[in-house]
Amino acid sequence: MAVCCGLIVANLYYCQPLLPLIADDFGVSEAEAGSITYLTQLGYASGLLLFVPLGDLLERKKQIVSTTTIAILVLLGAVFTKSFFILQILCFLIGLFSIVPQLIIPFAASLAPDEKRGQAIGLVMGGLLIGIVSSRSLSGYIGHALGWRHMYFIAAAICFLLVLLIKRILPENEPAYRGSYKELMRSIGHYVKTFPALRWASISNGLSFASMSAFWVTMVLFLSAKPFAYNTVQIGLFGIIGASGALAAPLVGKNSSGDRNMVKRISLLGLCLQLLGYLAFYFTGNHIFLLIVGIILIDIGHQALQISKQTLIYSLKPDARNRFNTVFMTTTFIGGAIGSALGILLYHTGGWSVFCIGISGLVFLNMLINWKKA
């Protein structure tokens, strides 16, 4: 499950180090090319809203296989398109059909006993995060050596192999829900209204992911410009530093529980680390060491908050974990899309310092929410 999560979620992040190459290929600005990053995230958010709830209604293994198969076709479409507008549409669809990790995480939670649930979530999330950080490094290298289109062809091949493995390895999992799709979707709105913990956990994680996404997209623009002028390989290597979050995920999960006081403490600690990370970014200047320190801090901080919040929401209503995960992760990726767009806007408005100040304000707002509502 961890391997599947990591290799499929990577589809969302291959584009980030490739932005300069895509901009050059289609003759658009890097800022315009950056639109594919938040369109991919919006597609993912849409898939979370429309398809992930079906995990409570359909047999999960079949849903995972069919969704991944469609993702293969869309990835191949990106390889051959000659239109940037079509690429934007395809990137939205790549996000839409790469939602398998959000089917697998509640699947893992349902298989684990109560006392091991946080640990199980942490382990699967660790695989997912390794996929995220390695995707940036891999795409940076492949893009530099072979061109950005080859990266999407390789992604399609990886997903094809995963379909074969999923059919062979994953257990079947019959759903407990017996209503219609309409009733299923209506129940999501009911849960949002009646579970305030779900609302605030989702909003907080959305803000946290916004601050993360803003950095990873804007970093590409920052490092490709002077004084660094790094190429896609060099920029992609910074993704490896994000492995700190992946390594921390199982430890956070092991110490997470549904206890709300514990969730509040871990969340505030994570947000403090994010704020320190953006402080390091602000003073980076020509000192790449501070950028590395900041990446480690924001990655560990976000994972501390997200895993603690997920453990909390999965304990609220066990027979509706997919629908709770839909609310949580849809809000998260809407936040990510907004953060990506906001990061690009702030950077082009006032440069790196204005970007750092603006996103630090977002982190501080999240701290206030957790202090009052968690």
N, C-alpha and C positions, 0 to 999 in steps of 0.2 A: 504493500500500500504506500509506503514512504517513497519507494522508487517511482511508482506511477505518478504520485503527486508532484515529485520533483521534475520529472521529465515532461509532464504535460503543462504544468504552470509556466515552464520556461518559454512556451509559445508567446506569452504576454510580454516578455522582456528582451527577446532577441533584438527588437528594433532599436533599443535605446542607444547602444554604441554605434549603430549603423546610420544614424541620422545624417552625418556629413556626406556619406556615400550616397544615400537615397536622394538627398537634396541635389547633389551634383548630377546624378543620373537623370533626374526629371527636370532639372533646371529651375528649381524653386529655392527659396531661402531656407536656412536651417530652422528658423522659427516656424515657417509653414510646414516643413517636414516634421517638426515636433508634434504637429497635430495628430499624427498617427499613434503617438503614445497614449494620449488621453482618449482617442476614439477606441483603441483596443480595450482600455479600462472601462469605458462606457458600455462596450459590447459585453464585457465580462459581467458587469453589474446587471445588464439586461438578462443575460443567461441565468444569473443567480436568481433573479426575480421570477422568470418564466419557467425554468427547467429544474432547478434544484428542489423546489417543493415536490416535484414528481417522485423524488426518492422516497417519500412517505406513501406513495400511491402505486408505483411500479416496482417490479423486481429490479434491484439496483444493478446487478451485473449486466443485464441486457441493456439498461439505460447507459451505463458507462461505455459499453462496446459501441453502441449506435452513435452516441455523441462524439466519441473519438474518431470514428470512421468519417463522419461529416467534416470534422476538423482537418483530416488529411486532405480532403478535396479542396477545402478553402486555402490551405497552405500552398498547395500546388498552383492554385489560381494566382497567388501572390508572386510565384516564381515567373510566370509568363506574362503578366500584365504590362502594358506599355503606357498606361494612363495613371497619373498620380491620383486622380479622382477615384478611379476604380480601386487603386491600392488602399485609399482611405476606407472605402466600403468593405473591402476584403479584410482589413485590419479590425474593423468593427466585428465582422463575422468570426474572425480568429478568436477574439475575446468571447463572443457569444457561445462558441462551441468548445471552449477550453475550460469549462466549469467542472470537469471531472474531479479535481482535488476537493471541491466543496461537496461532492457526493461521497467521497471516500472518508473524509474526516468524521462526519457523523456516523458513517458505517463503522469505523474503528471504535468510536465512542460507544456504540450500541453493543459491540462484541466484548468490550472490556468490563470487568466487575467494577462496582462503584469506587472501591478504594484504589483502583489502578487507572481510573479514567483519565485523570490529569496527566499521568505518566504516558499513557497511550497516545493522547493528543499531542503531547510534547514530542514523542518519537516521530509521529507522522509529520508534524509540523517541521521537525528538523530536516526530514527528507525534502519537504517542500521548499524550505529555505535554501538548502544546498542547490536545488534546481534553479532557484532564482539567481543566486550569486554566480553559479557556474555558467548560466546562460549568457550573462553579460560578457564574461571572459571569453567563452567559446565563440560568440557571435562577433566580438571584436577581432579575434584572430582569423576566423573564416572570412569575414568581410574584407579584411586587409589582404589576405592571400588569394581568395577566389572571387570576391565580389559578394554583394549583399544577397543576391538572388539564390546563391548556392546555400546560404544559411537556411532559407525557408524550404529548400528541397531536402536538406538533411533533417529538418524538423519533421517534415512529412514522413520520411523514412523511419525516424524514431517512433512516431505515433503508430505506424503500421506494425512495427515489431511489438509495441506495447499491446495492441489489440490481440495479437496472437498469444502473448503471455497472459493477459487478463482472462481470455477464454479458458486457458489451461489451469490457472493458479487460483484466481479469486473464488471464494465460496459464493453460492447463490444465497440471496437474502430476501425473503418474502416480506412485503410491507404489512404493517398492522392496520393501516388506515383503510377503510372500506367505502368512503364517500366518493363523490364525483370530483372532477378537476375544479369545477366552479365552487363547490363547497370547500375544497381544499384551499383555494386562493382567498375565499372569503374569511376562512379561519385565520389566515395570516393577519389580516386587519384587526380581527378580534384580539389576537394575542398581543399585537402592538399596543392596543388600547388598555388591556387588562394586566400587562406585565411591565410596570415602569422600569424594572431592572433591565429588561431586554432593550427598552428604548434608549436608556442612558449608556448602557454598555456599547450599543451599536453606534451611537453618536460619538462617543469618546474614541472608539477604535477608528471611526471614519476620519476624525480630526488627526489622529496619530498617523494613519496611513497617508493622509494628505501631506503631512510634513515630510514623510519618507519619500513619497513619489516626487514631490517638488524638488528635493535634493537630487535624486538620481537622474532626472531629466535635465535639470539646469546644470549639473556637474559636467555633462557632455559639452555644453556650450562654453562653460568656464574653462575647461581644460583644453579644448580645441583652439581657443584664442590665445593670443600672447599674454603673458610671457612664456606659457608652457608649450602651446602649439603641438599637443600630443596627437598621435594618430589613433585609429580605432583600436589597434592592438593594445597600446599603452592605456587608453581609457578603459577598455574592457578588463584589464588586469585589476583595476580598483574594485571590481565586483568580488574578487576573491576575498578582499578584506571583510566584506559583508558576511563571510562564513562565521564571524564571531557570533552573529545572531543565531545562526543555525546550531552552533555548538552550545549556546546557552539555552536553547529551546527545551531539550530534555530535562535539564536541571530545573528550569522554571516550572515545567509541567509536573515534575516530581514533587515540588513544594507547593503546588497550587491545589486549592480545594474550592468547594462551593461557598465557603465561609466569606461573608461580605466584607468583614473587617480586614481579612487577609487580602482579599482582592483589592480593596482600597489602598492598602499599604504598598502592595506590589505595583499597582498602577501608578501611584504618585512617585515611587522610586524610579520607575521606567521613564516617566515624563521629566523628572529631574535630570536623568542621563541625557535625554533628548535636548533639553535646554543647554546643558553643558556642551553637547556636540555642536550646536549651532553657534555657541560662543567661540569654540575652536575654529569653526568655519569662518567666522567674521574676521579673526586675526590671522587667517592663513597667509594672505599676501603671496609671497614667493616661497613660503615654507610649507612644502608638501607634507611634512610630518604632521602638522596640525590638522590637515585635511584627513589623513589616515586615522588620527585619534578621534576626530569627529565622527567618521563613518562607523567606527567600532561602538562609540557611545550611542548613536541614534539607532543602530541596528539592535543592540542588546536592549535598549530602552523600549523600542516598539514591540519586540517579542515578549518582553516581560508583561507589558500591558495586554497584548492580544491574547496570549495563552491563558492568563488569569481570567480575562473576561469570557473567553470561550468556555472554560471550565465552569464558570458561574452559570452561563445561559443553558448549557447542556444538563445542568442539575435541576432546572426549573420545571420542565415537563418532558420526561423521557420519551414519550410516544410521539412527540412533535419536534424532534431534534432537527430534521431537515428543514422544516419551516422556520424554526428559530434561527438556524444557520443562514437561511435565505435572507431574513431581515438583517442579521448581523453583517454578513459579507456583502450584500447589496449596498448597504450604507457605507461599508468600508471602501468599496471600489468607486462609488460615486464620490466619496471623499478623495480617493486617489486621483480620479480624473480632474476634479476641481483643483487639487493641489498641483498637479502637473501643469495645468493651464495657468494657474496663479504664479507658479515659480517662473515660467517663461516670461509672463507679463512683468513681474517685478524686476527680473534680470534685465530686460530690454528697456525698462523705465529708468532704472537707476544703478544698474550694475550689481556686482556681487554683494556689496555691503547692504544695499537696500533689500536685496533678496533675503539675506540672513536676518535682518531686523524684522521684515514682514513675516517670515515663517516662524521666527521666535515668538512673535505675538500670537500666532496660532497655537503654539505649544503651551503658552501661558494661559490662554483661554481654556484649553483642555485641562490644565491643572486646576483651574477654578471650578470647572464642572465636576471633576472627580472629588474635589474637597467638599463640595456642597451636596452632590447627588449620589455619590458612590455608596 
